[in-house]
Amino acid sequence: MKWAWKLTRLAGIDVYVHATFFILVAWIGLVYWQRDGTLAAVVGGIGFVLALFACVVLHEFGHALTARRFGIRTRHITLLPIGGVAALERMPEDPRQEILVALAGPAVNFVIAVALWSWLTVSNAFSPIGDISVTGGPVLERLMALNVVLALFNLLPAFPMDGGRVLRAALALRMNHARATRIAASVGQGLAIWLGFMGLLYNPVLVFIALFVWIGAAAEAGSEQIKATLSGATVGRAMLTDFQTLAPDQDLARAIDLTIAGSQREFPVLSDGVMIGVLTQSDLLRGLQAQGADARVEDWMQRAVHSAEIDESLENVLQRLRGREVPLLAVVQAGRMVGIVNLDNIMELIQIQASLAQRREHTG
């Protein structure tokens, strides 16, 4: 993952932190230094932010572990300045399961808040509400309050928040999934407009949140459109049958010639008709920089070979190409390679199908 570093691995799930998260940490430290001018204040402020984001990670594990119950794997969890993201392979097809997965995250925050409230009650450590603020006051009380805020914010009925997924799933109990997504996305974008208007009047931060919600709603609608377009389509619809190949003992000069002569950017490497690797454009450039055009293809190709049956669901193949960062798949039929498929092929098919659908709507 670009610009992200692995922190740890918990419950079989890798946890990453994105480079931009450290910008937030530095900004928090600067705020506390300007306010108090002491190292202790800076350490305390950064420590509180890290504790809060630990709760965010637990929120994402709520989604991930609930999804696991339904047989859905989580590729990784990434910590960003705006929160956390659990990269699920997919959302459940059953709306009831999707509701449970979506609600699991906010439920974790509520559990944390209740646990902190119980501890503060038992220890008689509550302070007056007036002593609590975003940057000041007792740490545990602030953490409790912000966990409640996180839970409620994520329950807003707008993508990409959990409440948007709950709304979509609830609608999908009564209508098809595509229509439910369009309605939920429209509700989310309506909320984004309202938040943006409130931000212009009262707090500029709301404008940023509105932009985040608008983009998230549009992305979810686009993702559902792709899913609907690919529904029922198989790999044979998108595979490329007219393509160039390389042999492992050829030099990179041959790859240069093929690249310049056509539009192909990834080349299957075949030995006796069997695909044994892939040479991508980045592999070619690295090889040229290191050894020049005389370098052998087999020294720079990727040796991991992935394949798909010609009648395999195109939607599943798209998830494989995106999730595993595989440059292309060999398409096989009865054990024989009959074509290749990559993201470009699939996206071209999606664009064609979307244009045809728009044409039918205009003429229908």
VEXDREN-2710 file (C-alpha; in Angstrom, 1 decimal):
% VEXDREN-2710
k/r/px/py/pz
1/MET/0.0/0.0/0.0
2/LYS/1.5/3.3/-1.1
3/TRP/2.3/5.9/1.6
4/ALA/1.2/3.6/4.4
5/TRP/3.2/1.6/6.9
6/LYS/2.1/-1.6/8.7
7/LEU/1.6/-1.0/12.4
8/THR/0.6/-4.5/13.5
9/ARG/-1.5/-7.5/12.8
10/LEU/-4.5/-8.3/15.0
11/ALA/-7.0/-11.1/14.6
12/GLY/-5.4/-11.9/11.3
13/ILE/-5.9/-8.4/9.9
14/ASP/-3.1/-6.0/9.0
15/VAL/-3.3/-2.5/10.5
16/TYR/-1.7/0.3/8.5
17/VAL/-1.1/4.0/9.2
18/HIS/-1.1/6.4/6.3
19/ALA/1.6/9.0/6.0
20/THR/-0.9/11.9/6.2
21/PHE/-1.8/10.8/9.7
22/PHE/1.5/12.1/11.0
23/ILE/0.5/15.5/9.6
24/LEU/-2.4/15.5/12.0
25/VAL/-0.2/14.4/14.9
26/ALA/2.2/17.3/14.1
27/TRP/-0.6/19.8/13.9
28/ILE/-2.0/18.7/17.3
29/GLY/1.4/19.0/18.8
30/LEU/1.7/22.5/17.4
31/VAL/-1.7/23.5/18.7
32/TYR/-0.9/22.4/22.2
33/TRP/2.6/24.1/22.1
34/GLN/1.1/27.4/21.0
35/ARG/-1.6/27.2/23.7
36/ASP/0.5/26.1/26.7
37/GLY/4.2/26.3/25.6
38/THR/5.2/23.1/27.5
39/LEU/6.4/19.7/26.3
40/ALA/4.1/18.1/28.8
41/ALA/1.1/19.7/27.1
42/VAL/2.3/18.5/23.7
43/VAL/2.8/15.0/24.9
44/GLY/-0.6/15.0/26.6
45/GLY/-2.4/16.3/23.5
46/ILE/-0.8/13.8/21.2
47/GLY/-1.4/11.0/23.6
48/PHE/-5.1/11.9/23.8
49/VAL/-5.3/11.9/20.0
50/LEU/-3.6/8.5/19.8
51/ALA/-6.0/7.1/22.4
52/LEU/-9.0/8.5/20.4
53/PHE/-7.7/6.9/17.2
54/ALA/-7.2/3.6/19.0
55/CYS/-11.0/3.7/19.6
56/VAL/-11.3/4.4/15.8
57/VAL/-9.3/1.3/15.1
58/LEU/-11.5/-0.7/17.4
59/HIS/-14.5/0.7/15.6
60/GLU/-13.1/-0.7/12.3
61/PHE/-12.5/-4.0/13.9
62/GLY/-16.1/-4.1/14.9
63/HIS/-17.0/-4.0/11.1
64/ALA/-14.2/-6.4/10.2
65/LEU/-15.0/-9.1/12.8
66/THR/-18.7/-8.9/12.2
67/ALA/-18.1/-9.3/8.4
68/ARG/-15.9/-12.3/9.1
69/ARG/-18.9/-14.0/10.7
70/PHE/-20.6/-13.9/7.3
71/GLY/-17.5/-15.2/5.5
72/ILE/-16.2/-11.8/4.3
73/ARG/-12.5/-11.2/4.6
74/THR/-11.0/-7.8/5.5
75/ARG/-7.9/-7.1/3.5
76/HIS/-6.6/-4.5/5.9
77/ILE/-7.5/-1.6/8.1
78/THR/-5.9/1.8/7.4
79/LEU/-5.7/4.8/9.8
80/LEU/-6.2/8.2/8.1
81/PRO/-6.4/11.7/9.5
82/ILE/-10.2/11.6/8.9
83/GLY/-10.6/8.3/10.7
84/GLY/-10.2/4.6/9.8
85/VAL/-11.1/2.5/6.8
86/ALA/-11.7/-1.3/7.0
87/ALA/-11.1/-2.6/3.4
88/LEU/-13.7/-5.4/3.3
89/GLU/-13.6/-7.6/0.2
90/ARG/-17.3/-6.9/-0.3
91/MET/-20.4/-6.0/1.7
92/PRO/-22.9/-8.7/2.4
93/GLU/-25.6/-9.4/-0.2
94/ASP/-28.2/-10.0/2.5
95/PRO/-29.4/-6.5/3.7
96/ARG/-29.9/-7.8/7.2
97/GLN/-26.3/-8.9/7.3
98/GLU/-25.2/-5.5/5.9
99/ILE/-27.1/-3.7/8.7
100/LEU/-25.3/-5.8/11.3
101/VAL/-21.9/-5.1/9.8
102/ALA/-22.6/-1.4/9.5
103/LEU/-23.9/-1.1/13.1
104/ALA/-21.0/-3.0/14.6
105/GLY/-18.6/-0.1/14.4
106/PRO/-20.8/2.5/16.2
107/ALA/-21.8/-0.2/18.7
108/VAL/-18.1/-0.6/19.6
109/ASN/-17.9/3.2/20.3
110/PHE/-21.0/3.0/22.5
111/VAL/-19.6/0.1/24.4
112/ILE/-16.3/2.0/25.0
113/ALA/-18.4/5.1/26.2
114/VAL/-20.5/2.9/28.6
115/ALA/-17.3/1.2/30.0
116/LEU/-15.7/4.6/30.6
117/TRP/-18.9/6.0/32.2
118/SER/-19.1/2.9/34.5
119/TRP/-15.5/3.4/35.6
120/LEU/-16.0/7.1/36.2
121/THR/-19.2/6.4/38.2
122/VAL/-17.7/3.7/40.3
123/SER/-14.6/5.8/41.1
124/ASN/-16.6/8.9/41.6
125/ALA/-14.3/10.8/39.3
126/PHE/-16.8/12.8/37.2
127/SER/-16.0/16.5/36.8
128/PRO/-18.4/19.3/36.0
129/ILE/-19.5/19.4/32.4
130/GLY/-18.3/23.0/32.1
131/ASP/-14.7/21.7/32.6
132/ILE/-14.8/19.6/29.5
133/SER/-13.8/20.8/26.0
134/VAL/-12.3/19.3/22.9
135/THR/-8.7/20.3/24.0
136/GLY/-9.2/20.4/27.8
137/GLY/-10.6/18.6/30.7
138/PRO/-10.3/15.1/32.2
139/VAL/-9.0/12.7/29.7
140/LEU/-11.4/9.8/30.4
141/GLU/-14.5/12.1/30.3
142/ARG/-13.4/13.6/27.0
143/LEU/-12.7/10.2/25.6
144/MET/-16.1/9.0/26.7
145/ALA/-17.9/12.0/25.1
146/LEU/-16.0/11.8/21.9
147/ASN/-16.8/8.1/21.5
148/VAL/-20.5/9.0/21.7
149/VAL/-19.9/11.7/19.1
150/LEU/-18.1/9.3/16.9
151/ALA/-21.0/6.8/17.1
152/LEU/-23.7/9.4/16.4
153/PHE/-21.7/10.9/13.6
154/ASN/-21.3/7.6/11.9
155/LEU/-25.0/6.9/12.2
156/LEU/-25.8/9.9/9.9
157/PRO/-27.8/8.5/7.0
158/ALA/-25.2/9.3/4.4
159/PHE/-22.4/7.5/2.6
160/PRO/-19.6/6.8/3.4
161/MET/-20.8/6.8/7.1
162/ASP/-22.3/3.6/8.5
163/GLY/-25.7/5.2/8.7
164/GLY/-25.7/5.5/4.9
165/ARG/-25.2/1.7/4.6
166/VAL/-27.9/1.0/7.2
167/LEU/-30.3/3.2/5.2
168/ARG/-29.4/1.5/1.9
169/ALA/-29.8/-2.0/3.5
170/ALA/-33.1/-1.0/5.0
171/LEU/-34.4/0.2/1.6
172/ALA/-33.0/-3.0/0.0
173/LEU/-35.4/-5.0/2.1
174/ARG/-38.2/-3.5/0.0
175/MET/-36.6/-2.8/-3.4
176/ASN/-33.7/-3.9/-5.5
177/HIS/-30.2/-3.1/-4.3
178/ALA/-29.3/-0.7/-7.2
179/ARG/-32.4/1.5/-6.6
180/ALA/-31.8/1.4/-2.8
181/THR/-28.2/2.6/-3.3
182/ARG/-29.3/5.5/-5.6
183/ILE/-31.9/6.7/-3.0
184/ALA/-29.4/6.4/-0.1
185/ALA/-26.8/8.3/-2.2
186/SER/-29.3/11.0/-3.0
187/VAL/-30.2/11.4/0.7
188/GLY/-26.5/11.6/1.5
189/GLN/-25.8/14.3/-1.0
190/GLY/-28.8/16.2/0.2
191/LEU/-27.4/16.1/3.7
192/ALA/-24.0/17.2/2.3
193/ILE/-25.7/20.3/0.8
194/TRP/-27.3/21.1/4.1
195/LEU/-24.0/20.6/6.0
196/GLY/-22.2/22.8/3.5
197/PHE/-24.8/25.6/3.9
198/MET/-24.5/25.4/7.7
199/GLY/-20.7/25.5/7.4
200/LEU/-20.8/28.7/5.4
201/LEU/-23.0/30.3/8.1
202/TYR/-21.5/28.9/11.3
203/ASN/-18.4/26.7/11.0
204/PRO/-16.1/26.2/8.0
205/VAL/-15.2/22.7/9.3
206/LEU/-18.7/21.6/8.2
207/VAL/-17.9/22.5/4.6
208/PHE/-15.0/20.0/4.7
209/ILE/-17.4/17.4/6.2
210/ALA/-20.0/18.2/3.5
211/LEU/-17.4/17.6/0.8
212/PHE/-16.4/14.3/2.3
213/VAL/-20.0/13.2/2.5
214/TRP/-20.7/14.3/-1.1
215/ILE/-17.7/12.5/-2.5
216/GLY/-18.5/9.4/-0.5
217/ALA/-22.1/9.3/-1.7
218/ALA/-21.0/9.7/-5.3
219/ALA/-18.4/7.0/-5.0
220/GLU/-20.9/4.5/-3.5
221/ALA/-23.4/5.3/-6.3
222/GLY/-20.7/4.8/-8.9
223/SER/-19.6/1.5/-7.3
224/GLU/-23.1/0.2/-7.4
225/GLN/-23.5/1.2/-11.0
226/ILE/-20.4/-0.8/-11.9
227/LYS/-21.8/-3.8/-9.9
228/ALA/-25.1/-3.5/-11.7
229/THR/-23.4/-3.2/-15.1
230/LEU/-21.3/-6.3/-14.5
231/SER/-24.2/-8.4/-13.1
232/GLY/-24.4/-11.7/-15.0
233/ALA/-21.4/-10.8/-17.2
234/THR/-18.6/-13.4/-17.5
235/VAL/-14.9/-13.0/-18.2
236/GLY/-15.4/-14.0/-21.8
237/ARG/-17.2/-10.6/-22.4
238/ALA/-14.2/-8.5/-21.5
239/MET/-11.1/-10.7/-22.2
240/LEU/-8.6/-9.6/-24.8
241/THR/-7.9/-12.3/-27.4
242/ASP/-5.6/-10.4/-29.7
243/PHE/-2.5/-9.8/-27.6
244/GLN/1.3/-10.0/-27.7
245/THR/3.4/-12.4/-25.5
246/LEU/7.0/-12.7/-24.6
247/ALA/9.3/-15.6/-24.0
248/PRO/11.4/-15.7/-20.8
249/ASP/14.7/-15.9/-22.8
250/GLN/13.9/-12.8/-24.9
251/ASP/15.5/-9.5/-24.0
252/LEU/13.8/-6.3/-23.0
253/ALA/14.3/-4.8/-26.4
254/ARG/11.6/-7.0/-27.7
255/ALA/9.2/-5.6/-25.0
256/ILE/10.2/-2.1/-26.1
257/ASP/9.3/-2.9/-29.7
258/LEU/5.9/-4.3/-28.7
259/THR/5.1/-1.4/-26.4
260/ILE/5.9/1.2/-29.0
261/ALA/4.0/-0.7/-31.8
262/GLY/0.8/-1.1/-29.9
263/SER/-1.2/-0.1/-26.8
264/GLN/-0.5/-3.1/-24.7
265/ARG/1.3/-2.4/-21.4
266/GLU/1.3/-5.8/-19.7
267/PHE/2.8/-8.9/-21.5
268/PRO/2.2/-12.5/-20.5
269/VAL/5.4/-14.5/-20.5
270/LEU/4.9/-17.9/-22.0
271/SER/7.1/-21.0/-22.1
272/ASP/5.8/-23.9/-24.2
273/GLY/2.4/-22.3/-24.3
274/VAL/2.1/-22.0/-20.5
275/MET/2.0/-18.6/-18.8
276/ILE/4.9/-18.4/-16.3
277/GLY/4.9/-14.7/-15.5
278/VAL/3.9/-11.2/-16.4
279/LEU/6.1/-8.3/-17.5
280/THR/4.4/-4.9/-16.7
281/GLN/5.5/-1.5/-17.9
282/SER/7.0/-0.7/-14.5
283/ASP/8.9/-4.0/-14.6
284/LEU/10.2/-3.0/-18.0
285/LEU/11.3/0.4/-16.9
286/ARG/13.1/-0.9/-13.8
287/GLY/14.9/-3.5/-15.9
288/LEU/16.0/-0.9/-18.5
289/GLN/17.3/1.4/-15.8
290/ALA/19.2/-1.4/-14.1
291/GLN/20.6/-3.5/-16.9
292/GLY/19.5/-1.9/-20.2
293/ALA/17.7/-3.3/-23.2
294/ASP/19.8/-6.5/-23.3
295/ALA/18.4/-7.7/-20.0
296/ARG/16.4/-10.9/-20.1
297/VAL/12.6/-10.9/-19.6
298/GLU/12.7/-13.7/-17.0
299/ASP/15.0/-11.6/-14.8
300/TRP/12.4/-8.8/-14.5
301/MET/9.0/-10.4/-14.9
302/GLN/6.6/-11.0/-12.1
303/ARG/6.4/-14.7/-11.4
304/ALA/3.0/-14.8/-9.7
305/VAL/0.5/-16.2/-12.2
306/HIS/-3.2/-15.8/-11.7
307/SER/-5.9/-17.2/-13.9
308/ALA/-9.7/-17.1/-14.4
309/GLU/-12.1/-19.4/-16.0
310/ILE/-13.8/-18.0/-19.1
311/ASP/-17.2/-18.4/-17.5
312/GLU/-16.2/-16.9/-14.2
313/SER/-18.2/-13.9/-12.9
314/LEU/-16.6/-10.6/-14.2
315/GLU/-17.6/-8.9/-10.9
316/ASN/-15.5/-11.5/-8.9
317/VAL/-12.6/-11.0/-11.3
318/LEU/-12.8/-7.2/-10.9
319/GLN/-12.5/-7.7/-7.1
320/ARG/-9.5/-10.0/-7.5
321/LEU/-7.7/-7.5/-9.8
322/ARG/-8.3/-4.6/-7.4
323/GLY/-7.8/-6.5/-4.1
324/ARG/-4.6/-8.3/-4.9
325/GLU/-3.0/-5.7/-7.2
326/VAL/-2.6/-8.3/-10.0
327/PRO/-1.8/-6.7/-13.3
328/LEU/-3.7/-9.2/-15.4
329/LEU/-5.2/-12.6/-15.3
330/ALA/-4.8/-15.4/-17.8
331/VAL/-8.2/-16.6/-19.1
332/VAL/-8.4/-20.3/-19.4
333/GLN/-10.9/-22.7/-21.0
334/ALA/-10.6/-26.5/-20.5
335/GLY/-7.1/-25.9/-19.1
336/ARG/-6.0/-23.9/-22.2
337/MET/-5.1/-20.2/-22.2
338/VAL/-7.6/-18.4/-24.5
339/GLY/-7.1/-14.7/-23.6
340/ILE/-6.1/-12.2/-20.9
341/VAL/-8.1/-9.7/-18.9
342/ASN/-7.0/-6.6/-17.0
343/LEU/-8.6/-3.6/-15.4
344/ASP/-8.5/-1.6/-18.6
345/ASN/-10.5/-4.3/-20.4
346/ILE/-13.2/-4.4/-17.7
347/MET/-13.4/-0.6/-17.4
348/GLU/-13.9/-0.3/-21.2
349/LEU/-16.7/-2.8/-21.0
350/ILE/-18.3/-0.8/-18.2
351/GLN/-18.2/2.4/-20.2
352/ILE/-19.7/0.8/-23.2
353/GLN/-22.5/-0.8/-21.2
354/ALA/-23.2/2.4/-19.4
355/SER/-23.4/4.3/-22.7
356/LEU/-25.8/1.7/-24.1
357/ALA/-28.0/1.9/-21.0
358/GLN/-28.2/5.7/-21.2
359/ARG/-29.1/5.3/-24.9
360/ARG/-31.9/2.9/-24.0
361/GLU/-33.2/5.3/-21.3
362/HIS/-33.3/8.3/-23.8
363/THR/-35.0/6.3/-26.5
364/GLY/-37.2/4.2/-24.2
END
